[in-house]
């Protein structure tokens, strides 16, 4: 069975974006880029919620014209070539999305996990991750903690009615500044 891997950047104070939605603070050094690319190597499909999708589709189709950062140059072709599934109840069509799922989230994602193929990579956001977590569908949480205090923004984890038990299976420091932790569901 395929796994869902959740890959997200957060600030030390637990926000995935700043008070005004800014996402200009993660620094993709060589080691963090390699970690991210290794996760993408394990997967053959990328998953996005609507909010993250809007940011991704605004940048990655023409990323090389906006940045010459080594991570951008390495990842942009992969992003364009990898099938992408967007979860949204309002988005009906998008040229870059292979599929849009707007209803019956738990059943459709469970079916995706049962299909043959490599793992599925859910990048960023909190809403879709929370919904998938509530249904027990995320298998691995890869959280990169950046050395910045944002003082507000969307929290990494939205409030829950129940505790979520996770087991730390790996931690490392990348580029002498970002701590990456991998947690598996208990």
N, C-alpha and C positions, 0 to 999 in steps of 0.2 A: 504494500500500500504506500502511496506517495505521502510525503510529509508536507505540511505547510510550515515554512520558515518565516518568522517575522523579523525583519531587519529595520532598526530604527535608530535615529540619532536623538539624544536628549542633552539638556543642560544639566549642570550639577543640581540645580533646584527642581529638576523633573519636568521641564517643559520641552515640547517638541517644536515649538516656534515661539517667537517673541510676542510681546503684548499687542503688536500691530500686525501679527502674522509673518514677521520677517524670519527668513531662513538663510541668512547670510553669515552665520556664525560657525557652522561645521567646517573644519579644516581637513581636507582629504590629503593627508601626507602619503608617502610611498607605502608604508606598512598598512595603514587603514584602507587604502585603495586596493592593495593586494588581498586583504581580508574580504572586502566587498566583492571583488571579482571572483574569489574562491567560492563564495556563497552562490553567485550567479552561475558558476560552472556546474553546480549541483542541480540546477533547475532548468526546466525547459518552458516554463510559463511564468510570467510576472502578473501579480495581482495588485490592484489599486482601488482605493475608495475614490469617490468623486473629487474631493478636495486635493489630494495628492496628485491625482490624474491631471487636473488642470495645470498644476505646476510642471509636471513631467512633460506633457504634450506641448507646453509653451517653450520648453528648452531643448529636449533631446532630439527632436527631428532635425534640427539645424545647429546642434551644439557646437560643432567644430568652427562655425562662423562666429560664435560668441566667446569661445575660450580655447586657449591652447594648453590648458592644464593637462598633464599626462593622463590623469584618471578620465577626464572628459574624452580625450582622443581614443583611449582604450575602450571605454564603455559605450560610447555613442553608437557605433555600428552594431554592437550586441543588442542594445536597446531597440534599435529599429528592426532587427531581424527576429527578435524573440516574440512569440505570441503574447498578447497582453489581454487580460480580462479586467474589465472595470465594473465595479459594483455601484449602481446608482438607480434610484427610482425615478429620476428626472431625465437623465441622459438617454437618448433613444438611439443615437447613431454617432459614430466617430470613425474617421478614416484610419486612425492608428490602432484602434481597439479591434482585436479578433472577435471579441464577444462582449456583450454587456448583459449583466445579470441584475435584474431589478426586483425580483421577488423570490420568495421561498429560499432564502439564503442558506439555511442549514442543509436542506435536502440537496440543493445544487452543488454546494461545496463538498458535501460528503460524497456525492457522485464523482466530482473532479478527483478527489483523493483515491477513489477506487479504480480510476482509469489507469491504463498502462502509461508509463513515462517516468521522467525524472521528477524531482520534487517541485513544489510551487513556492515562489518567493513573493511574499507580501512586504512591500516597502513602505515605511513611514505611516503617518497618520495615527489616529487613536480610535475613531469611530468604528471603522470596519474591524480593526484588531479587537476592540471590545466585544463586538457582536460575535466574532468568530471564537473568541475566548469563552464567552458565555455558553456557546454550544460545544465547547471542548474540542475545537477543530484545529487549534494551533498546537504544533508539536514542539517547536523550538523557538525561543525568544533570544535574539541576538541584539543586545543593547549597547550602543556606543555612547559613553558619557564624556562630553566635551568640557574643557576647562573654562566654562563661562556660566555666570549667574544672570539669567534673563529677567528675573523679577516679575514674571507673568507670562501669559500665553496659554496655549492648550496643554493640559497635563498629559504626561505619558500614559497614565492609566486613568480612565474615567471612574468615578465612584461605582462600587459594586455592592450588591447585597450580601455576597459571600466572599470569603477569603479565597485566594488563588494560591495553591501550594505549588512551588517551583523548586527545582533542584539545580544548583549551580554545577555545571559540568565542565566549564572552562572559563578562564579569565586571562587577559593579557593586556599589556600596555603597548599601544601603537604610536610610533613617532614621538616617543617620550612625553606624550601629553594626553592621549585619549585612552580611556580604559574601556575595553570591550569585554562584556560578559555574555556567556551563553547559558541560558537556563532551559531545562526541559520540564515538561509537565510532570507532576508527581502522579 
